[in-house]
Amino acid sequence: MSGPLQGIRVLDLTSVVMGPYATQILGDYGADVIKIEPPDGDVMRLAGPMRNPRMGHLYLSTNSSKRSAVIDLKLAEGRATLLHMATRADVLVYNIRPQAMSRLGLGYDEIRAVNPKIIYAGAMGFSQRGPYAARPAYDDLIQGMAGIPWLVQQGGADLPRYAPMILADRIIGLQVANAITSALYHRERTGEGQRIDVPMFEGLASITMGEHLSGRLFDPPLGTAGYKRSLSAERRPYRTSDGYICVMVYNDKQWRSLFDAVGEPGKFSADARFSSQGARLEHIDEVYGYLVKLIETRTTAEWLALFQDADIPAARMNSIDDLLTDEHLVATGFVRRYEHPSEGMLYESGISTEWSHSQPERRRPAPRLGEHTAEVLSEFDIAPDCIARLRAAGVISQD
């Protein structure tokens, strides 16, 4: 086993995507992540397609490097079991509303009382200091509140649309993992545990505002909100004569190289719209419109060769299927096939960071529901007869 978080034990009470994505990162980085599931399991187990019940594709892709223990936290003995486990854990992570954690008797005060050094990390919809504190939150709601559908429409779409992926959950999941590792570093230096709240609304709003405040960054305003280059309707993959290509002609050197390569060497100086970064931004729709008409005239292969010779960043537009066979991802081992013990042959994306020491690794496949319940509880010195009694009482279960 390797990884920078080796020796860290995480009690993972999360479900759906945001929390499990964060804790999968911690597990890949070496932490012992124990996924505490209710008797029915994480709801994402039900999101098909799937080969076997409760092993849906989204669950499989966000719960590797973990063990699963089923404990009914709504029962008094289930709560007592978790509190016992918390005495020997480094991190507890949850992503239900804090009010619900308090109703379970598992709020920060209760957990801190048994382990003052624990990192108690909550991923929730909103900061607990504002009027939205108790509201429920899902990815689509947070995307809408943070302005993404509005931005899509400002960029030329007929109607506002959410990003076609579970964007908010994954972005905030990264923030959760970052906050936990930072808190562990703080504890290493000071010996102090602490509570961390990672709100989705504020987390995603910080990203959209960071790019799109634009003229509204200034008080009084120097213009409207919205970064022009990002919102141009022509900022998109360009149709070639036989497909699509992604190209980024950005700085002065690249534009000069492009004009030289297509036989218009004087255009950079003669056409004021192209002659500087500021001018191109001011006329961004016309600049991108020029590329639209130009790139239609040659094949994808011809353009890729031309852009490579001119040192202009360009690439084919991939589908998801294309990613599975992309020569770079295959060569680096990022995309791999592996055999899951119960689900058969699967594809997975690998770990995107590369380390000279303590390289993270995918430690184990996503577990079956309650696969490790008895194993985990025994590691917390819960006796076999007690485990049997808890199972008979319906407090725990094991696949």
VMD Tcl script that draws the C-alpha trace (Angstrom):
set ca {
  {0.00 0.00 0.00}
  {1.14 3.54 -0.72}
  {-0.28 7.03 -0.82}
  {0.19 10.23 1.18}
  {-2.81 9.52 3.45}
  {-1.74 6.03 4.47}
  {-2.71 5.45 8.11}
  {-5.66 7.87 8.06}
  {-9.04 6.32 8.89}
  {-12.18 7.90 7.45}
  {-15.78 7.21 8.45}
  {-17.74 7.99 5.28}
  {-21.44 8.70 5.87}
  {-21.94 10.21 2.41}
  {-24.13 9.17 -0.49}
  {-25.06 10.13 -4.08}
  {-22.05 11.76 -5.86}
  {-20.51 14.76 -4.07}
  {-19.45 13.03 -0.85}
  {-18.54 9.65 -2.38}
  {-16.41 11.36 -5.03}
  {-14.52 13.23 -2.27}
  {-13.98 10.13 -0.17}
  {-12.92 8.07 -3.17}
  {-10.12 10.60 -3.66}
  {-9.13 10.17 0.00}
  {-9.17 6.39 -0.44}
  {-7.10 6.57 -3.61}
  {-4.63 8.73 -1.69}
  {-4.15 6.04 0.92}
  {-6.81 6.59 3.58}
  {-8.77 3.65 4.97}
  {-12.27 4.76 3.96}
  {-15.14 2.91 5.66}
  {-18.40 3.61 3.86}
  {-21.19 3.51 6.44}
  {-24.41 2.68 4.61}
  {-28.05 2.39 5.72}
  {-29.77 -0.98 5.26}
  {-30.98 -0.01 1.76}
  {-27.56 1.30 0.78}
  {-26.39 4.41 -1.04}
  {-29.18 5.53 -3.42}
  {-26.68 5.66 -6.28}
  {-26.47 1.87 -6.11}
  {-29.85 1.96 -7.88}
  {-28.76 4.12 -10.85}
  {-28.51 1.78 -13.85}
  {-27.26 0.32 -16.02}
  {-26.08 -2.51 -13.79}
  {-25.29 -6.22 -14.00}
  {-26.33 -7.04 -10.46}
  {-28.79 -5.42 -8.04}
  {-27.50 -2.39 -6.11}
  {-24.32 -2.13 -8.19}
  {-25.23 0.71 -10.56}
  {-22.69 2.39 -12.80}
  {-22.54 5.71 -10.91}
  {-22.03 3.90 -7.62}
  {-19.22 1.80 -9.11}
  {-17.44 4.86 -10.51}
  {-17.39 6.85 -7.25}
  {-16.86 4.26 -4.52}
  {-13.63 2.45 -5.28}
  {-10.90 2.31 -2.62}
  {-13.49 1.85 0.16}
  {-15.00 -0.80 2.39}
  {-18.74 -0.99 3.06}
  {-20.34 -1.53 6.46}
  {-24.12 -1.45 6.92}
  {-25.16 0.20 10.20}
  {-28.67 1.53 10.84}
  {-27.88 4.88 12.45}
  {-31.55 5.49 13.20}
  {-31.38 2.81 15.87}
  {-29.86 3.58 19.27}
  {-27.39 0.70 19.04}
  {-26.39 1.81 15.55}
  {-25.65 5.30 16.82}
  {-23.69 3.86 19.76}
  {-21.70 1.70 17.36}
  {-20.75 4.68 15.23}
  {-19.77 6.75 18.26}
  {-17.52 3.89 19.35}
  {-15.92 3.84 15.88}
  {-15.47 7.62 15.96}
  {-13.18 7.32 18.97}
  {-10.58 5.73 16.70}
  {-11.21 7.62 13.45}
  {-9.34 10.58 12.01}
  {-12.14 11.94 9.83}
  {-15.93 11.75 9.71}
  {-17.55 12.97 6.47}
  {-21.25 13.46 5.80}
  {-23.37 15.20 3.15}
  {-26.87 15.30 4.57}
  {-28.11 18.53 6.15}
  {-26.46 19.29 9.52}
  {-29.93 19.44 11.07}
  {-30.42 15.77 10.14}
  {-27.07 14.84 11.68}
  {-28.15 16.55 14.89}
  {-31.44 14.62 14.90}
  {-29.42 11.40 14.66}
  {-27.41 12.49 17.69}
  {-24.28 12.67 15.52}
  {-23.67 16.41 15.38}
  {-20.23 17.89 15.88}
  {-20.62 18.28 19.63}
  {-21.51 14.60 20.08}
  {-18.64 13.41 17.89}
  {-16.13 15.83 19.40}
  {-17.11 14.65 22.88}
  {-15.75 11.17 22.10}
  {-12.83 12.31 19.92}
  {-11.67 15.94 20.18}
  {-9.04 15.45 17.47}
  {-11.41 14.25 14.77}
  {-11.91 16.19 11.53}
  {-15.69 16.51 11.21}
  {-16.41 17.48 7.60}
  {-19.84 18.29 6.24}
  {-20.74 18.92 2.62}
  {-24.09 20.69 2.47}
  {-26.08 22.94 0.20}
  {-25.51 26.27 1.90}
  {-23.47 28.02 4.56}
  {-25.05 27.52 7.93}
  {-24.68 31.26 8.65}
  {-27.30 32.41 6.14}
  {-31.07 32.21 5.55}
  {-30.73 29.20 3.20}
  {-29.05 27.09 5.88}
  {-31.75 24.43 6.21}
  {-32.68 24.19 2.53}
  {-32.22 20.94 0.62}
  {-29.80 21.06 -2.31}
  {-29.10 19.01 -5.41}
  {-26.72 19.49 -8.30}
  {-29.31 20.99 -10.66}
  {-30.51 23.48 -8.04}
  {-27.00 24.63 -7.24}
  {-26.05 24.95 -10.91}
  {-29.09 27.15 -11.42}
  {-28.49 29.26 -8.34}
  {-24.82 29.76 -9.23}
  {-25.72 31.03 -12.69}
  {-24.65 28.21 -15.01}
  {-27.93 27.87 -17.00}
  {-28.05 31.67 -17.35}
  {-24.49 31.62 -18.68}
  {-25.37 28.87 -21.15}
  {-28.19 30.98 -22.53}
  {-26.01 34.10 -22.61}
  {-23.59 32.03 -24.69}
  {-26.17 31.55 -27.44}
  {-28.39 28.63 -26.42}
  {-32.11 29.02 -27.15}
  {-32.97 28.05 -23.58}
  {-31.08 27.98 -20.28}
  {-29.61 24.53 -19.64}
  {-27.71 22.80 -16.88}
  {-24.24 21.54 -17.74}
  {-24.76 18.00 -19.10}
  {-22.97 16.39 -16.20}
  {-23.16 16.27 -12.40}
  {-20.95 19.34 -12.23}
  {-21.65 20.95 -8.84}
  {-21.33 17.67 -6.93}
  {-17.95 16.87 -8.47}
  {-16.50 20.37 -8.12}
  {-17.58 20.59 -4.48}
  {-16.36 17.03 -3.93}
  {-12.89 18.22 -4.92}
  {-13.24 21.10 -2.45}
  {-14.27 18.67 0.28}
  {-11.22 16.46 -0.30}
  {-8.97 19.52 -0.35}
  {-10.45 20.89 2.88}
  {-10.05 17.56 4.69}
  {-6.42 17.10 3.68}
  {-5.69 20.69 4.71}
  {-7.37 20.12 8.09}
  {-5.30 16.97 8.59}
  {-2.16 19.00 7.93}
  {-3.32 21.61 10.45}
  {-3.91 18.86 13.01}
  {-0.46 17.42 12.34}
  {1.06 20.79 13.26}
  {-1.23 21.77 16.15}
  {-2.91 18.61 17.42}
  {-6.31 20.26 16.93}
  {-9.33 18.62 15.36}
  {-12.09 20.79 13.95}
  {-15.41 21.06 12.14}
  {-15.40 21.93 8.44}
  {-18.47 23.00 6.44}
  {-18.15 22.93 2.64}
  {-21.29 24.54 1.13}
  {-22.22 23.81 -2.48}
  {-23.79 27.17 -3.32}
  {-20.86 29.24 -2.15}
  {-18.35 26.79 -3.63}
  {-19.81 26.87 -7.13}
  {-20.66 30.58 -6.98}
  {-17.00 31.33 -6.24}
  {-16.11 29.69 -9.56}
  {-18.75 31.34 -11.74}
  {-18.20 34.74 -10.12}
  {-14.43 34.44 -10.41}
  {-14.75 34.24 -14.18}
  {-17.91 36.14 -14.96}
  {-18.14 39.14 -12.65}
  {-16.21 40.94 -15.39}
  {-17.28 44.62 -15.33}
  {-19.29 44.02 -12.16}
  {-16.04 43.25 -10.34}
  {-15.62 47.00 -10.01}
  {-17.69 49.37 -7.89}
  {-19.00 51.40 -9.61}
  {-19.26 48.88 -12.50}
  {-17.02 49.14 -15.55}
  {-19.46 47.07 -17.59}
  {-21.85 44.17 -17.37}
  {-21.29 40.70 -15.93}
  {-20.05 37.93 -18.21}
  {-16.59 37.22 -19.63}
  {-16.95 37.89 -23.36}
  {-14.62 35.19 -24.64}
  {-16.30 32.44 -22.65}
  {-19.79 33.61 -23.66}
  {-19.22 34.00 -27.39}
  {-21.74 31.92 -29.32}
  {-18.92 30.89 -31.67}
  {-16.71 29.54 -28.88}
  {-17.27 25.91 -29.73}
  {-15.74 23.04 -31.68}
  {-15.50 24.07 -35.35}
  {-16.88 22.02 -38.21}
  {-14.27 20.92 -40.71}
  {-15.11 19.49 -44.11}
  {-15.36 16.00 -42.54}
  {-15.87 16.40 -38.77}
  {-15.07 18.73 -35.88}
  {-11.91 20.17 -34.39}
  {-11.11 22.07 -31.19}
  {-8.58 24.87 -31.63}
  {-7.34 27.68 -29.42}
  {-5.73 30.53 -31.34}
  {-5.06 32.82 -28.41}
  {-2.00 35.02 -28.33}
  {-0.44 37.34 -30.91}
  {2.20 34.80 -31.96}
  {-0.44 32.15 -32.65}
  {-2.59 34.50 -34.72}
  {0.41 35.58 -36.80}
  {1.31 31.93 -37.33}
  {-2.24 31.11 -38.40}
  {-2.43 33.94 -40.93}
  {0.95 32.96 -42.36}
  {-0.11 29.31 -42.65}
  {-3.37 30.07 -44.51}
  {-1.80 32.59 -46.90}
  {-2.93 35.85 -45.26}
  {0.34 37.10 -43.73}
  {-0.71 40.75 -43.62}
  {-4.04 40.27 -41.93}
  {-2.71 40.54 -38.36}
  {-1.51 44.10 -38.89}
  {-4.09 45.19 -41.47}
  {-7.24 44.12 -39.60}
  {-7.49 45.98 -36.29}
  {-9.90 43.39 -34.88}
  {-7.06 40.86 -34.71}
  {-4.10 43.07 -33.86}
  {-4.08 42.75 -30.05}
  {-5.49 40.68 -27.20}
  {-7.80 43.51 -26.18}
  {-9.06 44.09 -29.70}
  {-9.78 40.41 -30.22}
  {-11.75 40.28 -26.98}
  {-13.73 43.37 -27.97}
  {-14.64 41.74 -31.30}
  {-14.71 38.16 -30.09}
  {-17.79 37.05 -32.03}
  {-16.28 38.32 -35.30}
  {-12.91 36.75 -34.47}
  {-14.46 33.37 -33.78}
  {-16.76 33.82 -36.79}
  {-13.68 34.13 -38.98}
  {-12.47 30.76 -37.66}
  {-15.86 29.17 -38.29}
  {-15.74 30.02 -42.01}
  {-12.03 29.29 -42.37}
  {-12.04 25.84 -40.78}
  {-14.91 24.59 -42.93}
  {-12.55 24.64 -45.92}
  {-10.27 21.71 -44.98}
  {-10.43 18.27 -43.40}
  {-9.78 17.58 -39.75}
  {-6.51 15.82 -40.58}
  {-5.33 18.72 -42.74}
  {-6.04 21.21 -39.98}
  {-4.37 19.10 -37.31}
  {-1.21 18.90 -39.40}
  {-1.27 22.64 -40.14}
  {-1.83 23.58 -36.51}
  {0.93 21.26 -35.35}
  {3.40 22.83 -37.80}
  {2.31 26.32 -36.69}
  {2.50 25.41 -32.96}
  {-1.16 26.27 -32.41}
  {-3.05 24.18 -29.80}
  {-5.64 21.94 -31.49}
  {-7.26 18.55 -31.00}
  {-9.98 16.32 -32.33}
  {-13.36 16.53 -30.59}
  {-13.76 13.29 -28.64}
  {-16.89 11.40 -27.71}
  {-17.01 9.47 -24.44}
  {-16.40 6.29 -26.45}
  {-13.31 7.92 -27.97}
  {-11.82 8.42 -24.49}
  {-11.73 4.66 -23.94}
  {-9.32 4.23 -26.85}
  {-7.48 7.56 -26.82}
  {-3.84 6.72 -27.49}
  {-2.51 9.05 -24.81}
  {-4.89 7.85 -22.07}
  {-4.18 4.23 -22.97}
  {-0.41 4.80 -23.03}
  {-0.39 6.45 -19.61}
  {-2.63 3.76 -18.13}
  {-5.30 6.29 -17.19}
  {-8.04 4.24 -18.85}
  {-7.92 0.60 -17.93}
  {-10.03 -2.55 -17.91}
  {-10.20 -4.56 -14.73}
  {-12.24 -7.45 -13.38}
  {-14.54 -6.62 -10.49}
  {-15.09 -9.62 -8.17}
  {-18.87 -9.52 -8.64}
  {-19.51 -7.24 -11.62}
  {-17.15 -8.72 -14.20}
  {-14.99 -6.73 -16.61}
  {-15.27 -2.95 -16.23}
  {-13.57 0.18 -17.49}
  {-12.40 2.87 -15.10}
  {-10.55 6.15 -15.22}
  {-7.40 6.22 -13.17}
  {-5.84 8.69 -10.75}
  {-4.91 11.89 -12.54}
  {-2.04 12.99 -10.29}
  {1.47 11.54 -10.59}
  {3.90 11.47 -7.66}
  {7.63 10.81 -7.37}
  {6.96 9.24 -3.94}
  {3.83 7.94 -2.16}
  {1.98 7.39 -5.43}
  {-1.79 7.07 -4.88}
  {-3.46 3.92 -6.16}
  {-6.88 2.41 -6.65}
  {-6.88 0.11 -3.62}
  {-9.96 -1.99 -4.04}
  {-13.08 -2.16 -6.25}
  {-16.34 -0.58 -5.14}
  {-17.76 -2.87 -2.44}
  {-21.02 -4.77 -2.33}
  {-23.52 -3.47 0.19}
  {-22.23 -4.33 3.66}
  {-19.44 -6.47 2.24}
  {-17.03 -5.59 5.04}
  {-19.36 -5.02 8.02}
  {-18.04 -7.78 10.27}
  {-14.44 -7.22 9.20}
  {-14.61 -3.51 9.99}
  {-16.38 -3.87 13.34}
  {-13.88 -6.48 14.50}
  {-11.07 -3.99 13.79}
  {-12.76 -1.67 16.28}
  {-12.58 -4.44 18.91}
  {-16.26 -5.28 18.75}
  {-16.50 -8.93 19.84}
  {-17.90 -11.61 17.52}
  {-20.84 -12.34 19.83}
  {-21.71 -8.62 19.89}
  {-21.51 -8.49 16.09}
  {-23.84 -11.48 15.89}
  {-26.28 -9.83 18.30}
  {-26.26 -6.57 16.31}
  {-26.92 -8.53 13.12}
  {-29.80 -10.44 14.70}
  {-31.32 -7.15 15.92}
  {-31.15 -5.62 12.42}
  {-28.66 -2.96 13.50}
  {-26.06 -4.18 11.01}
  {-26.07 -6.43 7.98}
  {-23.54 -8.03 5.67}
  {-23.64 -9.18 2.07}
}
mol new
graphics top color blue
foreach p $ca { graphics top sphere $p radius 0.5 }
foreach p [lrange $ca 0 end-1] q [lrange $ca 1 end] { graphics top cylinder $p $q radius 0.2 }
display resetview
